[in-house]
Amino acid sequence: MRYLALALALLAAACAQAPTQAPPAPAAPQITEDTLRTRATEQLAQGQRQYEAGEFDAAFKSLSAALDHGMLSKTDQARARKYLAFIHCLAGREVLCRDEFRKAFEIQTDFSLSPAEDGHPIWGPVYRNVRTQLIAEREAAETRKGSFKPVARSEQVLQDGMIKYDSGDYVNAVKLLESALKEGLSEKALQVRAMKHIAFSLCLQEKYRDCRAEFVKIYDVDPDFDLTPAEAGHPSWTKTFAAAKAQAKKALADKAAQEAKAKSAKEKAASPPPAAASIPKKN
C-alpha cells in the first residue's frame, strides 16, 4: 500500500512538471486577387473623392497606391492616370502631366477627356498636345509598316532631341535638334519639326527673342507653316509665335511684291518700243 501511494505521488509530480501545450496560432489571413482588386478599387474611389475635395497630396497617394496593386481594369487605370495628370498640371509639373496623359492613352487607346475637362485652361492644351503627338506617331508607324529602312544619322539625332524635349531637358534638346539640322534632314516636314521644337524649347527657357527668330526661320522652309490649335494656345509661346508669324508673313508679302515689281520691269524692258506714228508729207 505504501508503494502504491509513492507511485501515485511521483506520477502527480511528473504531470505537474509537464509543459502545458500552447493553443495553435490563428492562421494568417489569405490575400487573394479579389482582395487586392477590391482594395485597389476602394483606393481609386478614395483618391477621386480627395481630388474633388482639393486634397491633392492625399489624392496623389491614394491614386498611386491603387495603381501599384496592378489589379485595376484598363478603364480604371486610365482614370487614375487622368487624375494624376490633373494634379501634376495644377502643380506646374507639365512634363509629368504629359507623361501621365501619355500613359493613359497607351493603356486605353480610346481614352479621352470630357468636353469640360478638355476645355480646362491648365491641362487642356497639354492633353491635346499629347493626343496630337500620339496620333502623328501612330500614323507614322502605319506608314513605316512593311517598308523598313535604316534611320539616317540626322533622323536618329532628331529622335534623340525629341526625347530630351519630352523629358523637359530643353537645353540639350536644342543642341541635338540643331545638330540634326546640320546633319541634313532630308524631308521638309522633319526640318520644320526640328525648328519648331527648338523654338518651343527656347520659349520654355524664356529666351523669347531667340524663340521668335527660330519661328521666323521656319517660314523660309515652309511659307504655309502654322501651329496646331493646341500648340498655338500654349501660354509659353502664344504671343511670341503670333508676333513671329506676323513678321514672317509681312516679309513674304514684301518679297512677293518686290519680285512682281522686278518681273514687271524686266518684261517692260524686253518689250519692243512702240512704232513711231507716220507723219503725212505736205504737198
For each residue, the residues with C-beta under 8 A, 3 or more apart:
1: 4 5
2: 5 6
3: 6 7
4: 1 7 8
5: 1 2 8 9
6: 2 3 9 10
7: 3 4 10 11
8: 4 5 11 12
9: 5 6 12 13
10: 6 7 13 14
11: 7 8 14 15
12: 8 9 15 16
13: 9 10 16 17
14: 10 11 17 18
15: 11 12 18
16: 12 13
17: 13 14
18: 14 15
19:
20:
21:
22:
23:
24:
25:
26:
27:
28:
29:
30:
31: 35 36
32: 35 36
33: 36 37 71
34: 37 38
35: 31 32 38 39
36: 31 32 33 39 40 69 70 71
37: 33 34 40 41 69 71 72
38: 34 35 41 42
39: 35 36 42 43 69
40: 36 37 43 44 65 66 67 69 70 71 72 76
41: 37 38 44 45 66 72 76
42: 38 39 45 46
43: 39 40 46 47 62 63 65 66 69
44: 40 41 47 48 62 63 66 72 76 79 80
45: 41 42 48 49
46: 42 43 49 50 62
47: 43 44 50 51 58 59 60 61 62 63 66 80 83
48: 44 45 51 52 59 63 79 83
49: 45 46 52 53
50: 46 47 53 55 56 58 59 62
51: 47 48 54 55 56 59 63 83 86 87
52: 48 49
53: 49 50
54: 51
55: 50 51 58 59
56: 50 51 59 60 87 90 91
57: 60 61
58: 47 50 55 61 62
59: 47 48 50 51 55 56 62 63 83 87
60: 47 56 57 63 64 84 87
61: 47 57 58 64 65
62: 43 44 46 47 50 58 59 65 66
63: 43 44 47 48 51 59 60 66 67 80 83 84 87
64: 60 61 67 68 84
65: 40 43 61 62 68 69
66: 40 41 43 44 47 62 63 69 72 76 80
67: 40 63 64 70 72 77 80 81
68: 64 65
69: 36 37 39 40 43 65 66 72
70: 36 40 67
71: 33 36 37 40
72: 37 40 41 44 66 67 69 76 77 80
73: 76 77
74: 77 78 107 108
75: 78 79 108
76: 40 41 44 66 72 73 79 80
77: 67 72 73 74 80 81 104 107 108
78: 74 75 81 82 104 107 108 111
79: 44 48 75 76 82 83
80: 44 47 63 66 67 72 76 77 83 84
81: 67 77 78 84 85 100 101 103 104 107
82: 78 79 85 86 100 101 104 111 113 117
83: 47 48 51 59 63 79 80 86 87
84: 60 63 64 80 81 87 88 100
85: 81 82 88 89 97 98 100 101 104 123 126 127
86: 51 82 83 89 90 97 123
87: 51 56 59 60 63 83 84 90 91
88: 84 85 91 93 94 96 97 100
89: 85 86 92 93 94 97 122 123 126
90: 56 86 87 122 123
91: 56 87 88
92: 89
93: 88 89 96 97
94: 88 89 97 98 126 168
95: 98 99 166 167 168
96: 88 93 99 100
97: 85 86 88 89 93 94 100 101 123 126
98: 85 94 95 101 102 126 129 130 166
99: 95 96 102 103
100: 81 82 84 85 88 96 97 103 104
101: 81 82 85 97 98 104 105 123 126 127 130 131
102: 98 99 105 106 130 134
103: 81 99 100 106 107
104: 77 78 81 82 85 100 101 107 108 111
105: 101 102 108 109 111 130 131 134
106: 102 103
107: 74 77 78 81 103 104 111
108: 74 75 77 78 104 105 111
109: 105
110:
111: 78 82 104 105 107 108
112: 118
113: 82 117 118 124 127
114: 117 118
115: 118 119
116: 119 120
117: 82 113 114 120 123 124 127
118: 112 113 114 115 124 127 128
119: 115 116 124
120: 116 117 123 124
121: 124 125
122: 89 90 126
123: 85 86 89 90 97 101 117 120 126 127
124: 113 117 118 119 120 121 127 128
125: 121 128 129 230 233 234 235
126: 85 89 94 97 98 101 122 123 129 130
127: 85 101 113 117 118 123 124 130 131
128: 118 124 125 131 132 228 229 230
129: 98 125 126 132 133 228 230 231 234
130: 98 101 102 105 126 127 133 134
131: 101 105 127 128 134 135 230
132: 128 129 135 136 228 230 231
133: 129 130 136 137
134: 102 105 130 131 137 138
135: 131 132 138 139
136: 132 133 139 140
137: 133 134 140 141
138: 134 135 141 142
139: 135 136 142 143
140: 136 137 143 144
141: 137 138 144 145
142: 138 139 145
143: 139 140 147
144: 140 141 147 148
145: 141 142
146:
147: 143 144
148: 144
149:
150:
151: 155 156 159
152: 155 156 183 186
153: 156 157 183
154: 157 158 180 181 183 184 185 186 190
155: 151 152 158 159 180 185 190
156: 151 152 153 159 160
157: 153 154 160 161 176 177 179 180 183
158: 154 155 161 162 176 177 180 185 190 193 194
159: 151 155 156 162 163
160: 156 157 163 164 176
161: 157 158 164 165 172 173 174 175 176 177 179 180 194 197
162: 158 159 165 166 173 177 197
163: 159 160 166 167
164: 160 161 167 169 170 172 173 176
165: 161 162 168 169 170 173 177 197 200 201
166: 95 98 162 163
167: 95 163 164
168: 94 95 165
169: 164 165 172 173
170: 164 165 173 174 201 202 204 205
171: 174 175 201 205
172: 161 164 169 175 176
173: 161 162 164 165 169 170 176 177 197 198 201
174: 161 170 171 177 178 198 201 202
175: 161 171 172 178 179
176: 157 158 160 161 164 172 173 179 180
177: 157 158 161 162 165 173 174 180 181 194 195 197 198 201
178: 174 175 181 182 194 198
179: 157 161 175 176 182 183
180: 154 155 157 158 161 176 177 183 185 190 194
181: 154 177 178 184 185 191 194 195
182: 178 179
183: 152 153 154 157 179 180
184: 154 181
185: 154 155 158 180 181 190 191 194
186: 152 154 190
187: 190 191
188: 191 192 221 222
189: 192 193
190: 154 155 158 180 185 186 187 193 194
191: 181 185 187 188 194 195 221
192: 188 189 195 196 218 221 222 225
193: 158 189 190 196 197
194: 158 161 177 178 180 181 185 190 191 197 198
195: 177 181 191 192 198 199 214 217 218 221
196: 192 193 199 200 215 218 227
197: 161 162 165 173 177 193 194 200 201
198: 173 174 177 178 194 195 201 202 214
199: 195 196 202 203 211 212 214 215 218 237 241 244
200: 165 196 197 203 204 211 234 236 237
201: 165 170 171 173 174 177 197 198 204 205
202: 170 174 198 199 205 207 208 210 211 214
203: 199 200 206 207 208 211 236 237 240
204: 170 200 201 236 237
205: 170 171 201 202
206: 203
207: 202 203 210 211
208: 202 203 211 212 240
209: 212 213
210: 202 207 213 214
211: 199 200 202 203 207 208 214 215 237 240 244
212: 199 208 209 215 216 240 241 243 244 247
213: 209 210 216 217 244
214: 195 198 199 202 210 211 217 218
215: 196 199 211 212 218 237 240 241 244 245 248
216: 212 213 219 244 247 248 251
217: 195 213 214 220 221
218: 192 195 196 199 214 215 221 222 225 248
219: 216 222 223 225 245 248 249 251 252
220: 217
221: 188 191 192 195 217 218 225
222: 188 192 218 219 225
223: 219 252
224:
225: 192 218 219 221 222
226: 232 245
227: 196 231 232 241
228: 128 129 132 231 232
229: 128 232 233
230: 125 128 129 131 132 233 234
231: 129 132 227 228 234
232: 226 227 228 229 238 241
233: 125 229 230 238
234: 125 129 200 230 231 237 238
235: 125 238
236: 200 203 204
237: 199 200 203 204 211 215 234 240 241
238: 232 233 234 235 241 242
239: 242 243
240: 203 208 211 212 215 237 243 244
241: 199 212 215 227 232 237 238 244 245
242: 238 239 245 246
243: 212 239 240 246 247
244: 199 211 212 213 215 216 240 241 247 248
245: 215 219 226 241 242 248 249
246: 242 243 249 250
247: 212 216 243 244 250 251
248: 215 216 218 219 244 245 251 252
249: 219 245 246 252 253
250: 246 247 253 254
251: 216 219 247 248 254 255
252: 219 223 248 249 255 256
253: 249 250 256 257
254: 250 251 257 258
255: 251 252 258 259
256: 252 253 259 260
257: 253 254 260 261
258: 254 255 261 262
259: 255 256 262 263
260: 256 257 263 264
261: 257 258 264 265
262: 258 259 265 266
263: 259 260 266 267
264: 260 261 267 268
265: 261 262 268 269
266: 262 263 269 270
267: 263 264 270 271
268: 264 265 271
269: 265 266
270: 266 267
271: 267 268
272:
273:
274:
275:
276:
277:
278:
279:
280:
281:
282:
283:
